[in-house]
Amino acid sequence: KQWYQQQSTAGGVEQLPQLSKTSFPPCMRNIYEHFTEQHHIKHGARLQFCLYLKGMGLTMENVRTYWRSEFCKKMDLESYGKSGHDYTVRHLFGKEGKRSDKTPYGCMKIITSSVPSAGDCHGCPFKHMDADNLERKLASWKIPKIQVREILGLVSNQHYQIACSKYFQITHNKKDPGFGLNHPNQYFLESQKVHGNVVNVGSKATRLTDLLYVPVCCIIAGL
């Protein structure tokens, strides 16, 4: 499957606080919350999260504005300009360096990424968090204790993507997610479908509500 963005015709950053709670997979919700609380994320998280936002349909200018707004809660504009953070966004959108179009990371790339160091937040929470921290994180997201234990059981058997699917089922009140999870942007799109925000899913997506973005879509090669 190939994931790509359809760029929005308006803003979209204003939607992130709510979307992070309703439609972000745990890996991206974890980064978003860390960024919001600390006003800084390290290199691995910047790459993972920026490409996810790109895959959601946010434009480069959307992400540049969001990046600057959040980072500059801890640094001044001059320091931000020298930090390279804005260059990273432009690079990931294919406007710098070799100008190649970078695609959002899939689950396996995230799961097999380097173990986050102290203060970092990239990667897959089901793979990279220890059981105690994962349990606390899920509790903070209002996952009932009995279902936290189910997820921890899957994680202990290294079924990380199934654990994420279980999280989807719990948070969307679904007995069966109805799809095999292999990409964070797929999670987002499927969540939006549950919430009734996307119709005609396929090579094109159509907004059903007045959301300020147009979500990613999935094209299956050969169809």
LUMDREN-153874 format. One record per residue (C-alpha): residue in three letters; x, y, z; residue number from 1. Coordinates in Angstrom, 3 decimals, padded with zeros to 6 digits. Layout:
N
<site type="ALA" X="X" Y="Y" Z="Z" seq="NUM"/>
...
END
This chain:
223
<site type="LYS" X="000.000" Y="000.000" Z="000.000" seq="1"/>
<site type="GLN" X="001.148" Y="003.495" Z="-000.791" seq="2"/>
<site type="TRP" X="000.157" Y="006.333" Z="001.514" seq="3"/>
<site type="TYR" X="000.086" Y="009.916" Z="000.347" seq="4"/>
<site type="GLN" X="-001.410" Y="013.251" Z="001.311" seq="5"/>
<site type="GLN" X="-004.038" Y="015.333" Z="-000.358" seq="6"/>
<site type="GLN" X="-003.149" Y="018.840" Z="000.688" seq="7"/>
<site type="SER" X="-005.700" Y="020.883" Z="002.553" seq="8"/>
<site type="THR" X="-007.262" Y="024.004" Z="001.155" seq="9"/>
<site type="ALA" X="-007.247" Y="025.721" Z="004.557" seq="10"/>
<site type="GLY" X="-005.540" Y="025.476" Z="007.925" seq="11"/>
<site type="GLY" X="-005.555" Y="022.389" Z="010.063" seq="12"/>
<site type="VAL" X="-003.283" Y="022.930" Z="013.052" seq="13"/>
<site type="GLU" X="-006.245" Y="024.142" Z="015.133" seq="14"/>
<site type="GLN" X="-007.692" Y="020.626" Z="014.933" seq="15"/>
<site type="LEU" X="-004.647" Y="018.865" Z="016.403" seq="16"/>
<site type="PRO" X="-005.541" Y="019.015" Z="020.126" seq="17"/>
<site type="GLN" X="-008.840" Y="017.240" Z="019.526" seq="18"/>
<site type="LEU" X="-007.581" Y="014.910" Z="016.803" seq="19"/>
<site type="SER" X="-004.684" Y="013.793" Z="019.007" seq="20"/>
<site type="LYS" X="-007.236" Y="012.403" Z="021.465" seq="21"/>
<site type="THR" X="-009.719" Y="010.920" Z="019.010" seq="22"/>
<site type="SER" X="-007.765" Y="009.820" Z="015.929" seq="23"/>
<site type="PHE" X="-004.008" Y="009.710" Z="016.524" seq="24"/>
<site type="PRO" X="-002.386" Y="006.304" Z="016.987" seq="25"/>
<site type="PRO" X="-000.512" Y="005.971" Z="020.299" seq="26"/>
<site type="CYS" X="002.902" Y="006.579" Z="018.721" seq="27"/>
<site type="MET" X="001.820" Y="009.952" Z="017.371" seq="28"/>
<site type="ARG" X="-000.305" Y="010.894" Z="020.373" seq="29"/>
<site type="ASN" X="002.736" Y="010.294" Z="022.570" seq="30"/>
<site type="ILE" X="004.915" Y="012.593" Z="020.453" seq="31"/>
<site type="TYR" X="002.198" Y="015.247" Z="020.218" seq="32"/>
<site type="GLU" X="001.717" Y="015.326" Z="023.987" seq="33"/>
<site type="HIS" X="005.468" Y="015.433" Z="024.641" seq="34"/>
<site type="PHE" X="005.841" Y="018.315" Z="022.156" seq="35"/>
<site type="THR" X="002.929" Y="020.199" Z="023.715" seq="36"/>
<site type="GLU" X="004.266" Y="019.759" Z="027.254" seq="37"/>
<site type="GLN" X="008.002" Y="020.212" Z="026.628" seq="38"/>
<site type="HIS" X="007.934" Y="022.473" Z="023.540" seq="39"/>
<site type="HIS" X="010.756" Y="020.394" Z="022.138" seq="40"/>
<site type="ILE" X="011.194" Y="017.030" Z="020.466" seq="41"/>
<site type="LYS" X="014.437" Y="015.404" Z="019.389" seq="42"/>
<site type="HIS" X="015.478" Y="014.503" Z="015.868" seq="43"/>
<site type="GLY" X="013.880" Y="011.055" Z="015.637" seq="44"/>
<site type="ALA" X="010.526" Y="012.345" Z="016.835" seq="45"/>
<site type="ARG" X="010.728" Y="015.376" Z="014.536" seq="46"/>
<site type="LEU" X="011.121" Y="013.129" Z="011.500" seq="47"/>
<site type="GLN" X="008.438" Y="010.653" Z="012.563" seq="48"/>
<site type="PHE" X="005.869" Y="013.289" Z="013.540" seq="49"/>
<site type="CYS" X="006.461" Y="015.766" Z="010.706" seq="50"/>
<site type="LEU" X="005.978" Y="013.059" Z="008.077" seq="51"/>
<site type="TYR" X="002.829" Y="011.866" Z="009.843" seq="52"/>
<site type="LEU" X="001.398" Y="015.390" Z="009.750" seq="53"/>
<site type="LYS" X="002.327" Y="015.582" Z="006.090" seq="54"/>
<site type="GLY" X="000.506" Y="012.302" Z="005.525" seq="55"/>
<site type="MET" X="-002.572" Y="013.701" Z="007.297" seq="56"/>
<site type="GLY" X="-002.795" Y="016.392" Z="004.655" seq="57"/>
<site type="LEU" X="-001.267" Y="019.385" Z="006.421" seq="58"/>
<site type="THR" X="000.631" Y="021.646" Z="004.041" seq="59"/>
<site type="MET" X="004.271" Y="022.507" Z="004.485" seq="60"/>
<site type="GLU" X="003.290" Y="026.005" Z="005.607" seq="61"/>
<site type="ASN" X="000.856" Y="024.521" Z="008.156" seq="62"/>
<site type="VAL" X="003.652" Y="022.441" Z="009.662" seq="63"/>
<site type="ARG" X="006.234" Y="025.240" Z="009.530" seq="64"/>
<site type="THR" X="003.861" Y="027.526" Z="011.431" seq="65"/>
<site type="TYR" X="003.051" Y="024.833" Z="013.992" seq="66"/>
<site type="TRP" X="006.739" Y="023.929" Z="014.458" seq="67"/>
<site type="ARG" X="007.756" Y="027.566" Z="014.964" seq="68"/>
<site type="SER" X="004.878" Y="028.252" Z="017.342" seq="69"/>
<site type="GLU" X="005.664" Y="025.274" Z="019.570" seq="70"/>
<site type="PHE" X="009.473" Y="025.442" Z="019.573" seq="71"/>
<site type="CYS" X="009.410" Y="029.197" Z="020.186" seq="72"/>
<site type="LYS" X="007.695" Y="028.703" Z="023.518" seq="73"/>
<site type="LYS" X="011.194" Y="027.742" Z="024.701" seq="74"/>
<site type="MET" X="013.475" Y="029.674" Z="022.337" seq="75"/>
<site type="ASP" X="013.444" Y="033.029" Z="020.592" seq="76"/>
<site type="LEU" X="012.918" Y="033.425" Z="016.854" seq="77"/>
<site type="GLU" X="016.596" Y="034.055" Z="016.165" seq="78"/>
<site type="SER" X="017.598" Y="030.834" Z="017.924" seq="79"/>
<site type="TYR" X="014.856" Y="028.980" Z="016.104" seq="80"/>
<site type="GLY" X="016.106" Y="030.276" Z="012.770" seq="81"/>
<site type="LYS" X="019.569" Y="028.901" Z="013.541" seq="82"/>
<site type="SER" X="018.310" Y="025.569" Z="014.914" seq="83"/>
<site type="GLY" X="017.642" Y="023.856" Z="011.585" seq="84"/>
<site type="HIS" X="014.120" Y="022.854" Z="012.620" seq="85"/>
<site type="ASP" X="012.516" Y="024.828" Z="009.785" seq="86"/>
<site type="TYR" X="015.005" Y="023.377" Z="007.299" seq="87"/>
<site type="THR" X="014.012" Y="019.872" Z="008.422" seq="88"/>
<site type="VAL" X="010.362" Y="020.548" Z="007.605" seq="89"/>
<site type="ARG" X="011.216" Y="021.956" Z="004.176" seq="90"/>
<site type="HIS" X="013.529" Y="019.010" Z="003.529" seq="91"/>
<site type="LEU" X="010.863" Y="016.444" Z="004.434" seq="92"/>
<site type="PHE" X="008.433" Y="018.167" Z="002.091" seq="93"/>
<site type="GLY" X="010.972" Y="017.920" Z="-000.742" seq="94"/>
<site type="LYS" X="011.935" Y="021.599" Z="-000.878" seq="95"/>
<site type="GLU" X="015.559" Y="021.291" Z="000.287" seq="96"/>
<site type="GLY" X="018.541" Y="019.002" Z="-000.301" seq="97"/>
<site type="LYS" X="017.894" Y="016.455" Z="-003.056" seq="98"/>
<site type="ARG" X="014.261" Y="017.636" Z="-003.111" seq="99"/>
<site type="SER" X="012.958" Y="014.089" Z="-002.902" seq="100"/>
<site type="ASP" X="009.428" Y="013.576" Z="-001.602" seq="101"/>
<site type="LYS" X="009.682" Y="011.807" Z="001.758" seq="102"/>
<site type="THR" X="006.855" Y="009.488" Z="002.772" seq="103"/>
<site type="PRO" X="005.424" Y="008.886" Z="006.267" seq="104"/>
<site type="TYR" X="006.869" Y="006.018" Z="008.287" seq="105"/>
<site type="GLY" X="004.956" Y="002.744" Z="008.432" seq="106"/>
<site type="CYS" X="004.547" Y="000.622" Z="011.545" seq="107"/>
<site type="MET" X="007.481" Y="-001.703" Z="010.869" seq="108"/>
<site type="LYS" X="009.901" Y="001.179" Z="010.334" seq="109"/>
<site type="ILE" X="008.760" Y="002.737" Z="013.610" seq="110"/>
<site type="ILE" X="008.843" Y="-000.553" Z="015.524" seq="111"/>
<site type="THR" X="012.356" Y="-001.354" Z="014.314" seq="112"/>
<site type="SER" X="013.703" Y="002.170" Z="014.868" seq="113"/>
<site type="SER" X="016.388" Y="002.876" Z="017.442" seq="114"/>
<site type="VAL" X="015.399" Y="002.706" Z="021.097" seq="115"/>
<site type="PRO" X="014.492" Y="006.209" Z="022.329" seq="116"/>
<site type="SER" X="017.084" Y="007.711" Z="024.644" seq="117"/>
<site type="ALA" X="016.248" Y="009.646" Z="027.816" seq="118"/>
<site type="GLY" X="013.967" Y="012.573" Z="026.993" seq="119"/>
<site type="ASP" X="013.097" Y="011.250" Z="023.539" seq="120"/>
<site type="CYS" X="009.654" Y="010.119" Z="022.442" seq="121"/>
<site type="HIS" X="009.917" Y="008.598" Z="018.960" seq="122"/>
<site type="GLY" X="009.213" Y="004.969" Z="018.175" seq="123"/>
<site type="CYS" X="006.315" Y="002.682" Z="019.090" seq="124"/>
<site type="PRO" X="005.070" Y="002.862" Z="022.703" seq="125"/>
<site type="PHE" X="004.115" Y="-000.817" Z="022.607" seq="126"/>
<site type="LYS" X="007.626" Y="-001.795" Z="021.560" seq="127"/>
<site type="HIS" X="009.782" Y="000.811" Z="023.250" seq="128"/>
<site type="MET" X="008.072" Y="001.639" Z="026.558" seq="129"/>
<site type="ASP" X="008.614" Y="-000.625" Z="029.542" seq="130"/>
<site type="ALA" X="005.487" Y="-002.225" Z="030.977" seq="131"/>
<site type="ASP" X="005.151" Y="000.180" Z="033.916" seq="132"/>
<site type="ASN" X="005.436" Y="003.319" Z="031.796" seq="133"/>
<site type="LEU" X="003.108" Y="001.888" Z="029.160" seq="134"/>
<site type="GLU" X="000.539" Y="001.017" Z="031.813" seq="135"/>
<site type="ARG" X="000.692" Y="004.552" Z="033.208" seq="136"/>
<site type="LYS" X="000.408" Y="006.049" Z="029.742" seq="137"/>
<site type="LEU" X="-002.646" Y="003.961" Z="028.839" seq="138"/>
<site type="ALA" X="-004.248" Y="004.815" Z="032.191" seq="139"/>
<site type="SER" X="-003.698" Y="008.517" Z="031.484" seq="140"/>
<site type="TRP" X="-005.587" Y="007.976" Z="028.220" seq="141"/>
<site type="LYS" X="-008.537" Y="006.556" Z="030.183" seq="142"/>
<site type="ILE" X="-008.131" Y="002.948" Z="029.043" seq="143"/>
<site type="PRO" X="-009.929" Y="000.701" Z="031.589" seq="144"/>
<site type="LYS" X="-007.664" Y="-001.487" Z="033.734" seq="145"/>
<site type="ILE" X="-008.966" Y="-004.793" Z="032.389" seq="146"/>
<site type="GLN" X="-008.273" Y="-003.673" Z="028.826" seq="147"/>
<site type="VAL" X="-004.866" Y="-002.308" Z="029.779" seq="148"/>
<site type="ARG" X="-004.048" Y="-005.838" Z="030.938" seq="149"/>
<site type="GLU" X="-005.201" Y="-007.224" Z="027.581" seq="150"/>
<site type="ILE" X="-002.911" Y="-004.815" Z="025.755" seq="151"/>
<site type="LEU" X="000.025" Y="-005.578" Z="028.056" seq="152"/>
<site type="GLY" X="-000.501" Y="-009.282" Z="027.392" seq="153"/>
<site type="LEU" X="-000.247" Y="-008.724" Z="023.652" seq="154"/>
<site type="VAL" X="002.848" Y="-006.582" Z="024.123" seq="155"/>
<site type="SER" X="004.531" Y="-009.221" Z="026.290" seq="156"/>
<site type="ASN" X="004.144" Y="-011.621" Z="023.350" seq="157"/>
<site type="GLN" X="005.603" Y="-009.010" Z="020.966" seq="158"/>
<site type="HIS" X="002.302" Y="-008.473" Z="019.135" seq="159"/>
<site type="TYR" X="002.818" Y="-004.739" Z="018.881" seq="160"/>
<site type="GLN" X="000.552" Y="-003.990" Z="015.923" seq="161"/>
<site type="ILE" X="-002.210" Y="-006.181" Z="017.337" seq="162"/>
<site type="ALA" X="-001.885" Y="-004.255" Z="020.608" seq="163"/>
<site type="CYS" X="-002.344" Y="-001.033" Z="018.646" seq="164"/>
<site type="SER" X="-005.396" Y="-002.508" Z="016.902" seq="165"/>
<site type="LYS" X="-006.782" Y="-003.418" Z="020.328" seq="166"/>
<site type="TYR" X="-006.282" Y="000.201" Z="021.410" seq="167"/>
<site type="PHE" X="-008.220" Y="001.272" Z="018.294" seq="168"/>
<site type="GLN" X="-011.057" Y="-001.115" Z="019.147" seq="169"/>
<site type="ILE" X="-011.269" Y="000.197" Z="022.710" seq="170"/>
<site type="THR" X="-011.126" Y="003.885" Z="021.852" seq="171"/>
<site type="HIS" X="-013.573" Y="003.566" Z="018.935" seq="172"/>
<site type="ASN" X="-015.955" Y="001.114" Z="020.628" seq="173"/>
<site type="LYS" X="-015.467" Y="-001.472" Z="017.870" seq="174"/>
<site type="LYS" X="-015.534" Y="-005.230" Z="018.352" seq="175"/>
<site type="ASP" X="-013.382" Y="-005.632" Z="015.260" seq="176"/>
<site type="PRO" X="-011.343" Y="-002.807" Z="013.688" seq="177"/>
<site type="GLY" X="-012.084" Y="-004.269" Z="010.254" seq="178"/>
<site type="PHE" X="-008.576" Y="-003.733" Z="008.882" seq="179"/>
<site type="GLY" X="-005.027" Y="-004.967" Z="009.339" seq="180"/>
<site type="LEU" X="-003.000" Y="-002.145" Z="010.858" seq="181"/>
<site type="ASN" X="000.348" Y="-001.373" Z="009.259" seq="182"/>
<site type="HIS" X="000.612" Y="002.414" Z="009.099" seq="183"/>
<site type="PRO" X="-000.078" Y="005.350" Z="011.469" seq="184"/>
<site type="ASN" X="-001.796" Y="007.317" Z="008.707" seq="185"/>
<site type="GLN" X="-003.975" Y="004.302" Z="007.999" seq="186"/>
<site type="TYR" X="-004.992" Y="004.388" Z="011.675" seq="187"/>
<site type="PHE" X="-005.877" Y="008.073" Z="011.322" seq="188"/>
<site type="LEU" X="-007.923" Y="007.527" Z="008.175" seq="189"/>
<site type="GLU" X="-009.808" Y="004.561" Z="009.631" seq="190"/>
<site type="SER" X="-010.521" Y="006.585" Z="012.756" seq="191"/>
<site type="GLN" X="-011.938" Y="009.413" Z="010.690" seq="192"/>
<site type="LYS" X="-014.163" Y="006.941" Z="008.887" seq="193"/>
<site type="VAL" X="-015.534" Y="005.744" Z="012.239" seq="194"/>
<site type="HIS" X="-016.203" Y="009.344" Z="013.239" seq="195"/>
<site type="GLY" X="-018.003" Y="009.952" Z="009.956" seq="196"/>
<site type="ASN" X="-015.567" Y="012.502" Z="008.596" seq="197"/>
<site type="VAL" X="-014.582" Y="010.853" Z="005.307" seq="198"/>
<site type="VAL" X="-016.619" Y="009.396" Z="002.457" seq="199"/>
<site type="ASN" X="-015.646" Y="007.828" Z="-000.864" seq="200"/>
<site type="VAL" X="-012.422" Y="006.403" Z="000.541" seq="201"/>
<site type="GLY" X="-010.123" Y="005.219" Z="-002.223" seq="202"/>
<site type="SER" X="-007.967" Y="007.171" Z="-004.619" seq="203"/>
<site type="LYS" X="-009.830" Y="010.325" Z="-003.560" seq="204"/>
<site type="ALA" X="-011.224" Y="011.523" Z="-000.235" seq="205"/>
<site type="THR" X="-014.109" Y="013.911" Z="000.266" seq="206"/>
<site type="ARG" X="-014.779" Y="015.932" Z="003.389" seq="207"/>
<site type="LEU" X="-018.076" Y="015.085" Z="005.025" seq="208"/>
<site type="THR" X="-017.830" Y="017.836" Z="007.660" seq="209"/>
<site type="ASP" X="-016.159" Y="021.216" Z="007.752" seq="210"/>
<site type="LEU" X="-012.829" Y="019.817" Z="008.932" seq="211"/>
<site type="LEU" X="-009.891" Y="022.000" Z="008.029" seq="212"/>
<site type="TYR" X="-007.836" Y="019.256" Z="006.420" seq="213"/>
<site type="VAL" X="-008.256" Y="016.554" Z="003.835" seq="214"/>
<site type="PRO" X="-007.065" Y="013.199" Z="005.205" seq="215"/>
<site type="VAL" X="-004.655" Y="010.800" Z="003.575" seq="216"/>
<site type="CYS" X="-005.944" Y="008.042" Z="001.370" seq="217"/>
<site type="CYS" X="-004.684" Y="004.623" Z="000.479" seq="218"/>
<site type="ILE" X="-004.065" Y="003.339" Z="-003.021" seq="219"/>
<site type="ILE" X="-003.648" Y="-000.400" Z="-003.460" seq="220"/>
<site type="ALA" X="-001.325" Y="-001.089" Z="-006.344" seq="221"/>
<site type="GLY" X="-003.076" Y="-002.621" Z="-009.276" seq="222"/>
<site type="LEU" X="-006.586" Y="-001.548" Z="-008.294" seq="223"/>
END
